[in-house]
């Protein structure tokens, strides 16, 4: 069983998605059979598809240790 501790991601409340992002998130949600909310909220992640969005990823990385961040970046830019 997995337990999750809720943390604030420090994404500004007024953050919004552009139309291309919304279309892409809906496409990912359909393909992965995720719930599609009426409105995607970046500040209050309300869809698993939002975990692929760069702003959410950056906020999650900020919560990680420096070692985890370094490993993530090393994989991306090797």
C-alpha positions in Angstrom: 0.0 0.0 0.0 1.3 3.5 -0.9 0.8 6.4 1.5 1.2 9.9 0.2 1.8 13.0 2.3 0.2 16.0 0.7 2.6 18.9 0.1 1.9 22.3 -1.4 3.8 22.6 -4.8 4.2 26.4 -4.6 2.7 26.8 -8.0 1.0 30.2 -8.2 -2.8 30.0 -7.9 -3.3 32.1 -11.1 -1.3 29.7 -13.2 -3.2 28.5 -16.2 -2.8 26.3 -19.2 -2.8 27.4 -22.8 -5.1 25.8 -25.3 -2.4 23.5 -26.7 -1.6 22.2 -23.2 -5.3 21.5 -22.5 -5.7 19.6 -25.8 -2.5 17.6 -25.1 -3.6 16.8 -21.5 -7.0 15.6 -22.7 -5.3 13.4 -25.3 -3.0 11.9 -22.7 -5.9 11.3 -20.3 -7.9 9.5 -23.0 -5.0 7.4 -24.1 -4.1 6.4 -20.5 -7.8 6.2 -19.4 -7.3 8.9 -16.8 -10.2 10.9 -15.4 -10.7 14.1 -17.4 -11.7 17.0 -15.1 -13.9 19.8 -16.5 -11.0 22.2 -15.9 -7.3 21.2 -15.4 -5.8 23.0 -12.4 -2.0 23.3 -12.4 -1.9 24.8 -8.9 -4.1 22.1 -7.5 -3.1 19.1 -9.5 -6.5 17.4 -10.3 -5.4 14.9 -12.9 -2.7 12.3 -13.3 -2.0 13.7 -16.8 -0.8 17.0 -15.2 2.2 15.0 -13.7 3.6 15.3 -17.2 3.4 19.1 -17.3 6.7 20.9 -17.0 5.5 23.2 -14.3 4.3 20.4 -12.1 7.4 18.4 -12.7 9.6 21.3 -11.7 7.6 21.9 -8.5 7.9 18.2 -7.6 11.6 18.2 -8.2 11.9 21.2 -5.8 10.6 18.9 -3.1 13.2 16.3 -3.7 16.7 16.1 -2.4 19.6 17.6 -4.3 20.8 14.1 -5.1 17.5 13.1 -6.7 17.4 16.4 -8.7 21.0 15.8 -9.9 20.2 12.3 -11.0 17.1 13.5 -12.8 19.0 16.2 -14.7 21.9 13.8 -15.5 19.4 11.5 -17.2 17.8 14.3 -19.2 21.0 16.0 -20.5 23.5 13.1 -21.0 
